[in-house]
Amino acid sequence: NAGVTQTPKFRVLKTGQSMTLLCAQDMNHEYMYWYRQDPGMGLRLIHYSVGEGTTAKGEVPDGYNVSRLKKQNFLLGLESAAPSQTSVYFCASSYSGTGDTEAFFGQGTRLTVV
Amino acid sequence: AQSVTQPDIHITVSEGASLELRCNYSYGATPYLFWYVQSPGQGLQLLLKYFSGDTLVQGIKGFEAEFKRSQSSFNLRKPSVHWSDAAEYFCALSGGSYIPTFGRGTSLIVHP
């Protein structure tokens, strides 16, 4: 059971470079999320998707874009990386948005922007 | 708006001692509440969840949590802590938007 898989696990970028983080889930979940985790800040929602072809902004969306072309995949893009985007990024998914379903998390991607 | 507050950034306990991690929430109705645990270098794993009914819920690894509506709290407890419990603990709330909102986390340090 793979669950939620994130690639890559580690990445170092130079300021201004772009990259895409891939999240894949094999649980047929409708909802998918991208969070960033910073020391003392907990998890903050960047973007989320309530189904294939849909995306929405979360708490800290600036500097990021997302796409959900296939139900099982949720991509997070950084168009022009900045040092402030150095963080650990977590993807999560849940079966539905009824509130009573837990979120399943990937292992995280540690991104450093220099 | 919904929010979750975990007042303690760090908690230190001795192995075998009891544990209580605090979580307070703000939401206009009865929320769905969760506790997750994050081991170093790992993603988050669900410990337990509360939706309705019995206000004392049992979870994995011997953890339990009590929902107190009057105090807007959902504190996590364990009667006897093991060294392997050292981790980051997150309280989360899912309200009308059904999108999980997380607290800042509490880091648990266990002394031998």
Interface residues (C-beta under 8 A of the other chain):
Chain A: V4 Y31 Y33 Y35 G40 M41 G42 L43 R44 L45 Y48 G58 F90 A92 S94 S96 G97 T98 G99 D100 E102 A103 F105 G106 Q107 G108
Chain B: Q6 I9 P31 Y32 F34 Y36 G41 Q42 G43 L44 Q45 L46 K49 F51 F90 A92 S94 G95 G96 S97 Y98 I99 P100 T101 F102 G103 R104 G105
